[in-house]
Amino acid sequence: MNSISYIDCIAQLGVGSSHPGGLHSSKEILLSEPIDNKMKILDLGCGTGVTSELLAKTFQCEMYAIDQHPIMLEKAQQRFQTVEEKINLFDASIEQLPFEDESFDYVISESVLSFVQLEQVLEECYRVLKNDGVLIVHEMTLLAPLEMKDIETLKNFYQVHQILLPDEWDLIFAEKKFSDVKRLDFHSWKSNKTPANEIILSESIDPRIYDVLEQHEKVMEQYSTKIGSGIFRCVKKV
């Protein structure tokens, strides 16, 4: 029997905000930003669209959301049809964004960059941001060095391309020309208190997801003090 990925599991369960801290964390960070209704914002790897809905409703901004997972897109589309504000949904790769240069005031990425070709996506983010545009990143982050075998265990289970230390995140942001890189928050999986997430179950649930969830809990327990999430704020300066 073929395996099912962690992302497929999250998609079938329809977890609204799978990143640590959930929607509560997103609100704390994003609602403190000077966003207004004249701005254009991109939600990178939008999932079921919870953050896009939050931003559109709160700021009445011009909202764009992009993902490539068919189940995530279906659930995001269902969500966006129920809100008054218009949210533009795109089925496309974030490694080749279908937008013109200097299109957005903000690009938001929550639990996305670890799963993709990081350097290529950061170059795309830089390209589509306006001058003085802001990139906000909320990603899986190592809080202490791990042995290579442990990193490979995590990479294989979550099917991520990289898991970086805070200094490594800072370095790659700088290499991709971002300025004013700030670390807004860090917390371990052990200390993280994620409020209950919204769940939008698929009509048909693959029973293998319960094995994935069980393994996820074991991994979190094993690495609870060594891995968590980091939130970064970067600015494009030309």
Secondary structure, DSSP 8 states (H G I E B T S, - for coil): -----HHHHHHHHTBS--STTHHHHHHHHHTTS---TT-EEEEET-TTSHHHHHHHHHH--EEEEEE--HHHHHHHHHHHTTSSS-EEEEES-TTS--S-TT-EEEEEEES-GGGS-HHHHHHHHHHHEEEEEEEEEEEEEESS---HHHHHHHHHHHT-S--B-HHHHHHHHHHTTEEEEEEEEEEETTT-------B---SS--TTHHHHHHHHHHHHHHTTTTEEEEEEEEEE--
